[in-house]
């Protein structure tokens, strides 16, 4: 038996999402092969709010659309990220190459071939955001509002560590850790060892939203 309340909720939330897609400049030019109903149907009955990821993404988009370029450096620790923001950088980058070499959860030094544990980058993003949150809390307690401590963190997701489902789970983990944006790419070197043929860039810029 079909739950009519369920169908009504799907319809109402899909209409709201579709209106948001159509009216927000953030999504202008984005082409989708799926419908709003597909998204709502996969969300589950509880809509989880990832505050750091959302606020970071909003700030990153603002930076992308108002500045010619965004200065950023790759951080390996939370302390480095705090110093970068203190020095005036607008964003933090988490490099897969750096994580492979010196910041992965296996405690190993690897070449840039996605050999490290898949949750290494999300863990580093979470560590960086925790450090920035602490700096923000200290500044707020002192009444110091001159620095925007929560710089958006852009993370390298390598080639997704597998196929479409692996890439989906990695992107979800990055969102949960507070990443503002992430990149994923195909890699012929990695694809010989794992099916990454469906991994694509997931952080379109205004000039490349149709690519």
C-alpha positions in Angstrom: 0.0 0.0 0.0 1.4 3.4 -1.0 1.7 6.0 1.8 0.0 9.1 0.4 1.8 11.3 3.1 5.1 10.0 1.8 4.2 10.8 -1.8 3.1 14.3 -0.8 6.3 14.9 1.1 8.4 13.8 -1.8 6.4 16.1 -4.2 6.6 19.1 -1.8 10.3 18.8 -1.1 11.1 18.1 -4.7 9.2 21.3 -5.7 11.2 23.3 -3.1 14.5 21.9 -4.4 13.6 22.5 -8.0 12.7 26.1 -7.2 16.1 26.5 -5.4 17.9 25.1 -8.4 16.1 27.4 -10.8 16.3 30.6 -8.8 19.8 30.5 -7.2 22.7 31.9 -9.2 24.9 29.2 -7.6 23.3 26.5 -9.9 23.0 28.6 -13.0 24.2 26.6 -16.0 24.4 23.3 -14.2 23.1 20.4 -16.3 21.6 17.4 -14.5 20.6 14.0 -15.7 18.5 13.4 -12.6 15.3 14.9 -11.3 14.7 16.6 -8.0 12.5 13.7 -7.0 15.5 11.4 -7.4 17.5 13.5 -4.9 14.7 13.6 -2.3 14.0 9.9 -2.7 17.7 9.1 -1.8 18.0 11.5 1.2 16.1 9.4 3.7 13.4 10.7 6.0 15.9 12.8 8.1 17.7 15.7 6.4 21.1 16.0 8.1 22.6 19.5 8.3 26.4 19.7 7.8 26.9 23.2 9.0 30.7 23.5 8.3 30.4 22.1 4.9 27.5 24.3 3.9 29.0 27.5 5.3 32.4 26.7 3.8 30.8 26.0 0.4 28.9 29.3 0.5 32.0 31.2 1.3 34.1 29.4 -1.3 31.4 30.2 -4.0 31.5 33.8 -2.9 35.3 33.9 -3.3 35.1 32.2 -6.7 32.6 34.7 -8.0 34.2 37.9 -6.5 37.9 37.4 -6.7 40.2 36.9 -9.7 42.0 34.1 -7.9 42.0 32.6 -4.4 45.4 32.2 -2.7 45.8 28.9 -0.8 48.5 26.5 0.4 48.3 22.9 1.3 48.1 22.2 5.0 49.3 19.0 6.7 48.2 19.9 10.2 45.6 22.0 11.9 48.3 24.3 13.3 49.6 25.0 9.8 46.0 25.9 8.7 45.6 28.3 11.5 48.9 30.0 10.6 47.8 30.2 7.0 44.6 32.0 7.9 46.5 34.3 10.3 48.8 35.2 7.4 45.9 36.2 5.2 45.1 33.2 3.0 41.5 32.9 1.9 41.3 29.1 1.7 43.1 25.9 2.7 44.0 23.1 0.3 44.3 19.5 1.4 46.5 17.8 -1.2 46.2 14.1 -2.0 49.9 14.1 -2.9 50.8 15.6 0.5 48.5 13.2 2.3 50.0 10.2 0.5 53.5 11.4 1.4 53.2 12.5 5.0 49.6 12.8 6.4 47.8 9.5 5.9 46.3 7.3 8.6 48.6 4.4 7.7 51.6 6.4 8.9 53.4 5.5 5.7 55.2 7.5 3.0 53.5 6.6 -0.3 53.8 7.8 -3.9 50.8 9.7 -5.3 48.9 6.5 -6.4 45.9 6.3 -3.9 47.6 3.7 -1.8 46.7 5.2 1.5 43.5 4.6 3.5 40.5 6.2 1.9 39.4 8.1 5.0 42.8 9.8 5.4 41.8 13.0 3.6 38.4 13.3 5.4 40.2 12.9 8.7 42.7 15.6 7.9 39.9 17.9 6.8 38.1 17.3 10.1 41.4 18.0 12.0 41.9 21.3 10.2 38.3 22.4 10.7 38.6 21.6 14.4 41.8 23.8 14.7 40.1 26.6 12.9 37.0 26.3 15.1 39.2 26.6 18.2 40.9 29.7 16.8 37.5 31.2 16.1 36.3 30.4 19.6 39.3 32.0 21.2 38.9 35.1 19.0 35.2 35.3 19.7 35.7 35.0 23.5 38.1 38.0 23.2 35.7 40.0 21.2 38.1 39.9 18.2 36.1 39.7 14.9 38.8 40.9 12.6 39.7 37.5 11.1 37.4 35.1 9.3 38.9 31.9 10.7 36.7 29.4 9.0 38.5 29.5 5.7 36.9 27.1 3.2 38.8 23.8 2.9 39.2 22.4 -0.6 40.1 18.7 -0.6 41.7 16.4 -3.1 39.7 13.2 -3.5 42.2 11.7 -5.9 40.4 9.5 -8.4 37.7 8.3 -6.0 39.4 5.2 -4.7 37.3 2.9 -6.9 34.0 3.1 -8.9 31.0 5.3 -8.6 29.9 4.0 -5.2 33.4 4.4 -3.7 33.5 8.0 -5.0 30.1 8.7 -3.6 31.1 7.4 -0.1 34.3 9.4 -0.2 32.5 12.6 -1.2 29.9 12.0 1.6 32.7 11.6 4.1 34.3 14.8 2.9 31.1 16.8 3.3 30.6 15.3 6.8 34.1 16.4 7.7 33.3 20.0 6.7 35.0 20.2 3.3 33.8 23.3 1.4 34.7 21.8 -2.0 36.5 18.8 -3.4 38.0 17.6 -6.7 38.0 14.1 -8.2 39.5 13.1 -11.4 40.1 10.2 -13.7 43.6 8.8 -13.7 44.8 6.3 -16.2 47.6 5.1 -13.9 45.1 4.4 -11.1 42.4 3.1 -13.4 44.6 0.1 -14.2 44.2 -1.0 -10.6 40.7 0.2 -9.8 37.6 1.2 -11.7 37.7 5.0 -11.5 36.2 5.6 -14.9 33.1 7.3 -13.5 35.0 9.8 -11.2 34.7 13.4 -12.4 35.4 16.9 -11.1 32.7 17.7 -8.5 33.5 21.3 -7.8 32.6 23.2 -11.0 33.6 26.8 -11.4 31.4 29.4 -13.2 33.5 29.2 -16.4 33.5 25.4 -16.5 30.0 24.5 -15.2 29.1 22.8 -18.4 32.3 20.7 -18.8 
